[in-house]
Amino acid sequence: MQTFLYISFHKITMKKRYLVFIFLLMLFVSSCTFIEEKYTGKAIVEPTEGPSLRDAEALILLEPNSSKGNEVADLIRQNNGKVKYITKEAIIATNVPLTKLFKNGDVKNIFFNGNMYPLEEPYKKETRLLAQNWVYQEEKPDKDTNGEGPIPHIESDLRVKSEIQGGLFKSTASSFCDRPGTGTAVNTGFCDTTEFMAGDVSVAIILMESNGMIDNETEDWNSTEEAEVTSEILNALSWWVERAEENNIPLTFHPTFYYKVPTGYEPINHNSVNGDTCDYMGDEYLWKNDALGYLGVTEDCWEGEITFLNNLREQDNTDWAFAIFVVDSSNDPDGRFLDNKFAYSWLGGPSFTMTYDNYAVTIENMEVVAAHETGHIFWAFDQYAQSHGCHVAGDCEKTTGYLNVENQNCVMGGCTSNEPSIMRGGTSPYFSKQIDTYAKGQIGWLDNSEQGKPYILLTQPTTYINEYSPNPTSQTELGLTGFAQETQGHPNSNPYHMTWPSVYGPLNDISINSISVVEYRLNNGPWIEISCSDGSCDSREESYQFTTVPAIISLSGAKNLFEIKSKNNVGFESEIVSEEITVKKQGKRTLISELSLPNIPSFRLPWQ
């Protein structure tokens, strides 16, 4: 066919050649359209006629066992896309750069509008179930028969570490919480696993499976139950991503599912929060310690959980991490532990626990419970009556969270707010997508009215210049190096960190912002952008290097003013650092004869 086209093309006239060229061009364009139609399952619609593919939610499938999820997600973000999930083998995002993704060797396929083929091995189970949930997701009707009332019997679902009676637990926690934390957020401590709900968050979803080594087995996960749990938890995480987008908060989850994690115990047949295991942390740690050992952690109890999460966020290159433990209860008479709990969370992390059918809530509404408990993970109080943080009328003024926000939407009398909200319980707020101002403030979503940006993002980078050597120098070109970094976050006012030593760790001011631009200028000339050393400016710390040439340096013996600054991703600039360089002629050569030491500014935040 190629030979025929070649011979025919040379036998026809110039005019006909032009027509053939137009025909082949149209054929090529239509073939490109076919490629994208194959992924979308429907014809491409121009923006003037409807939403474009860039606006639709996409599932980007990577190669099996890929480790390139973060790199592909960065490519999407650099092109103004928004990323909802990142797993080892798949990404869900909107506003994706199709052309660049098609050219990326780590991307296997791109799907739109829930149209894709079923995945098989070697893709992991979590990837296959994530894709299945993405294809078949449907909006659920409001099943809350209690209107805005609490989810049945979810009272006392919040656990507060500082109120655990075990003295050994408190002294041990205060010792390991003093370590530096892992992950990408700036200035995190070891126990700062979920300080505010923004940035990149690792989530470990751990489905426990009894193996009969200690207790008799009464529960066994099956594939249908695993698919249900996967779908419900992903829906809950999606709920928070959507609320974050509505509030101009950057939020991406990195879920990892661990199916059938073995334990010698049958968890549902034990107490949960009651019991003296791990110095009165509760008998849930009988089987949690088994899980931690299976997941490669040598420490147990509280320290083991925190260590696992630090390992996870270091592995995923994320800011935060928390765990969700799910216990099979499909054969249990009421879906509750022996102490009548079915869902509960530690305030501020590191984890929350749910049973499969969540007592009267049922598996069909697990997403509601998971969304509510995730609020607790990021320091939100309950707002329904007789709950922690909303027990008596005076609790309206009780504060929590990074920004130290009151609980004024508590249903107890005298509070200033009375709105349906995810933290009040019930299914209506979830399906109506409601979260009140005070709950948003407690998880860090409070705006600064003057800056028009969330307080947690009000940070300022700092720019540094490395000392040049030798000085003076005979070089006619001056190569300068340095780095810019986020050094300090918005002040942390969390009252649970105020007293140190404590079970929450020291009070750290944390930033999740990154460097986006580095610029320099000479002699008050125009600002010129510098390339970061790794090729893109998008990390919490970026190094730079560039060379000034004699042509742009004054040769008159006057001092040459060299200035440099950086900017972070929310638009705040560092203070300018400067060098004064005097260039003198020596024969036919140009000599840098005077180079000042770097002028490092004092750090000042935008609100100071």
C-alpha positions, -999 to 999 in steps of 0.1 A, spaced: 0 0 0 28 24 8 45 16 -26 13 21 -45 7 55 -29 43 65 -36 41 56 -74 7 72 -78 17 104 -61 45 109 -86 23 103 -116 -4 129 -108 -3 166 -114 7 193 -89 -30 203 -83 -40 167 -77 -10 162 -54 -24 191 -33 -58 174 -32 -42 141 -22 -23 159 6 -55 174 19 -72 140 18 -44 123 37 -43 152 63 -81 147 68 -75 110 72 -48 116 98 -70 140 118 -99 115 118 -76 87 129 -66 109 159 -102 115 166 -108 77 165 -80 72 191 -96 96 215 -131 82 208 -118 48 217 -109 61 252 -141 81 257 -167 58 242 -184 89 226 -177 114 199 -155 144 208 -176 175 215 -161 209 207 -160 234 237 -186 256 219 -211 227 219 -205 212 253 -178 202 278 -144 192 264 -125 161 272 -101 182 293 -130 190 317 -142 154 321 -129 131 348 -102 108 335 -87 75 347 -51 74 336 -39 38 337 -2 33 342 19 2 335 14 -27 360 35 -23 391 45 12 380 63 35 404 57 66 383 23 78 397 38 110 413 57 119 382 27 116 360 5 135 385 31 163 385 28 165 347 -9 169 351 -6 195 377 20 215 358 -5 217 330 -33 230 353 -49 197 358 -64 185 392 -56 152 407 -81 133 429 -63 100 436 -28 87 430 -23 49 433 7 28 422 -10 20 389 -37 45 383 -46 82 386 -80 99 386 -79 135 375 -96 163 356 -84 188 330 -57 164 319 -32 174 291 -40 147 266 -12 152 241 15 152 268 0 121 285 -3 102 252 35 108 247 44 97 282 59 63 282 46 55 317 9 60 306 -7 29 292 -42 42 285 -66 71 293 -103 66 298 -132 91 301 -168 91 313 -166 57 330 -159 39 298 -131 13 300 -125 -24 297 -123 -47 328 -87 -49 342 -71 -82 349 -38 -94 364 -10 -84 366 -28 -52 378 -32 -53 415 -66 -60 432 -68 -24 444 -64 -11 408 -90 -34 394 -115 -25 421 -107 12 418 -114 10 381 -146 -10 387 -158 17 412 -149 45 387 -169 28 359 -200 19 379 -202 48 404 -237 61 409 -251 88 431 -269 74 461 -303 87 473 -306 102 507 -313 73 531 -313 93 563 -347 87 579 -337 108 609 -334 141 589 -304 159 604 -301 136 634 -271 115 642 -261 83 625 -277 56 647 -256 49 679 -224 67 666 -222 85 700 -187 87 715 -169 78 683 -141 102 690 -110 91 710 -87 117 725 -51 106 732 -45 130 760 -74 114 780 -60 79 779 -54 69 815 -22 50 810 8 69 823 33 47 805 16 55 772 19 92 778 56 91 787 64 68 758 45 89 733 62 121 744 96 105 737 91 93 701 70 123 691 100 145 694 116 130 663 115 148 629 88 136 606 90 122 571 72 132 540 73 164 519 56 190 542 81 214 557 89 213 595 67 182 604 73 162 635 71 124 638 36 126 652 24 153 629 7 129 606 -25 149 598 -22 185 610 -46 200 584 -65 186 554 -46 199 524 -19 187 502 -10 151 494 -24 125 519 -15 88 520 -43 66 532 -37 29 542 -70 9 541 -64 -23 560 -89 -51 559 -83 -75 588 -86 -113 583 -86 -138 612 -65 -169 606 -76 -191 635 -43 -191 652 -58 -178 685 -96 -173 681 -120 -194 662 -127 -179 628 -163 -166 624 -157 -141 596 -141 -143 561 -138 -115 535 -152 -124 501 -146 -106 468 -180 -89 469 -174 -75 503 -139 -63 494 -153 -45 463 -180 -29 485 -155 -16 510 -132 -3 483 -160 16 466 -174 31 498 -141 44 511 -131 58 477 -165 76 476 -158 91 510 -124 104 499 -139 118 468 -164 137 489 -136 155 507 -117 162 474 -149 178 460 -155 199 491 -118 210 491 -121 221 455 -151 242 464 -130 259 490 -99 264 469 -79 239 489 -54 216 471 -61 180 482 -51 147 467 -54 113 483 -30 84 477 -50 53 488 -33 19 493 -55 -11 500 -42 -40 521 -66 -69 517 -69 -98 541 -42 -87 566 -38 -117 589 -44 -117 627 -47 -146 652 -77 -129 667 -113 -125 654 -115 -87 659 -153 -84 659 -155 -108 689 -134 -85 711 -137 -51 727 -125 -22 707 -117 9 728 -121 -8 761 -94 -30 776 -59 -25 790 -39 -35 759 -11 -11 751 -14 7 784 -52 12 782 -53 22 745 -79 -5 740 -81 -42 729 -82 -32 693 -44 -32 696 -45 -70 700 -51 -74 663 -37 -40 652 -3 -51 665 -6 -82 643 -13 -60 613 17 -37 620 40 -67 622 27 -81 589 32 -47 573 69 -47 583 69 -25 615 89 -38 645 73 -14 670 38 -19 683 10 0 699 9 38 693 45 40 682 40 12 657 11 30 640 30 63 638 61 46 625 40 28 598 25 61 587 59 79 585 72 50 564 41 53 542 43 90 535 80 87 529 74 59 503 45 79 487 63 112 488 33 128 506 26 154 533 3 134 556 -8 98 562 -35 80 581 -49 45 583 -84 30 581 -89 -4 597 -120 -23 585 -132 -54 605 -154 -80 588 -187 -83 606 -210 -98 580 -218 -128 601 -220 -109 634 -256 -104 648 -253 -66 651 -221 -55 634 -206 -42 666 -176 -50 688 -183 -64 723 -182 -29 738 -210 -19 713 -187 3 691 -188 1 653 -169 32 642 -145 55 660 -115 77 653 -85 91 671 -86 129 672 -59 141 649 -50 106 637 -34 82 633 -63 60 624 -100 52 625 -118 19 627 -151 6 612 -169 -26 610 -181 -39 576 -218 -32 581 -215 -4 606 -244 -16 628 -277 1 617 -259 23 591 -252 -8 569 -225 -13 542 -246 8 518 -237 39 538 -202 31 549 -190 61 528 -210 84 551 -193 70 582 -159 71 565 -163 107 556 -173 117 591 -144 98 607 -120 114 582 -130 148 596 -119 136 631 -85 125 616 -79 161 607 -90 175 641 -127 182 637 -149 177 667 -183 160 667 -213 184 667 -242 162 678 -254 160 714 -236 140 741 -205 136 719 -169 146 725 -166 184 719 -203 188 721 -213 174 754 -225 204 774 -235 240 765 -200 254 772 -185 232 745 -195 258 719 -163 276 729 -141 245 730 -114 247 704 -94 223 682 -73 221 651 -43 238 636 -61 271 636 -76 267 671 -113 271 660 -143 269 683 -171 243 680 -199 269 675 -220 245 653 -225 221 683 -262 213 688 -260 222 725 -278 255 734 -261 288 731 -239 282 700 -238 308 673 -243 284 644 -270 258 636 -263 243 602 -265 207 588 -229 195 586 -209 163 580 -197 165 616 -232 165 630 -238 130 619 -267 117 598 -266 109 561 -283 140 549 -253 163 552 -232 139 533 -255 135 503 -263 172 504 -226 180 505 -227 201 536 -199 212 559 -202 242 583 -178 270 587 -165 259 621 -158 223 610 -140 238 579 -119 259 602 -110 230 625 -96 210 596 -77 241 584 -100 255 557 -104 290 571 -98 319 547 -79 351 554 -102 379 543 -74 403 534 -53 379 513 -82 359 499 -64 327 506 -66 300 533 -45 307 563 -26 275 560 -12 285 526 0 320 538 37 313 538 68 330 524 98 312 509 134 322 516 162 325 490 198 319 496 231 324 476 260 300 481 293 318 488 314 322 457 350 309 458 377 320 451 371 356 459 385 377 442 387 357 410 403 360 376 373 344 358 355 365 332 323 346 337 307 343 371 288 311 379 264 316 408 245 289 427 220 288 455 187 275 466 152 286 476 130 268 501 98 269 521 112 273 556 82 280 579 44 276 578 15 296 592 17 295 630 3 263 645 -22 272 672 -35 237 679 -44 236 717 -35 199 719 1 207 711 4 236 735 18 217 764 51 198 757 60 171 764 26 157 753 12 127 733 8 150 703 43 162 699 58 197 698 40 227 682 54 228 647 46 255 621 41 235 589 40 244 552 28 223 522 37 250 497 64 247 471 88 269 451 74 278 417 98 305 403 133 317 409 144 350 392 175 372 391 184 407 378 215 428 374 218 465 380 181 470 384 174 455 350 145 432 341 139 401 362 150 370 344 137 335 353 162 309 363 157 272 356 158 250 387 185 224 388 162 194 384 144 209 354 112 221 370 105 244 400 78 224 419 93 212 452 96 225 488 133 232 482 148 240 448 185 246 439 195 268 410 227 277 391 234 301 362 263 320 347 267 358 341 288 367 311 311 397 308 288 413 282 261 421 309 285 432 336 297 468 340 334 471 331 338 506 344 349 497 379 315 505 394 297 481 417 273 457 399 242 448 419 230 412 415 196 404 431 177 372 433 142 362 447 119 332 446 81 328 446 59 299 459 29 282 443 4 306 459 22 337 447 41 349 478 76 361 471 107 359 492 127 389 502 154 398 477 189 387 484 218 406 467 255 406 458 276 436 449 303 427 423 330 451 410 345 443 377 379 458 367 399 455 335 433 439 337 449 441 303 426 423 278 409 403 306 381 411 329 387 405 366 360 400 393 379 418 420 352 423 447 324 400 457 303 406 488 291 379 511 255 369 506 229 392 522 205 368 539 173 385 549 154 379 582 123 358 577 90 376 577 56 360 570 30 378 549 8 386 579 35 400 601 
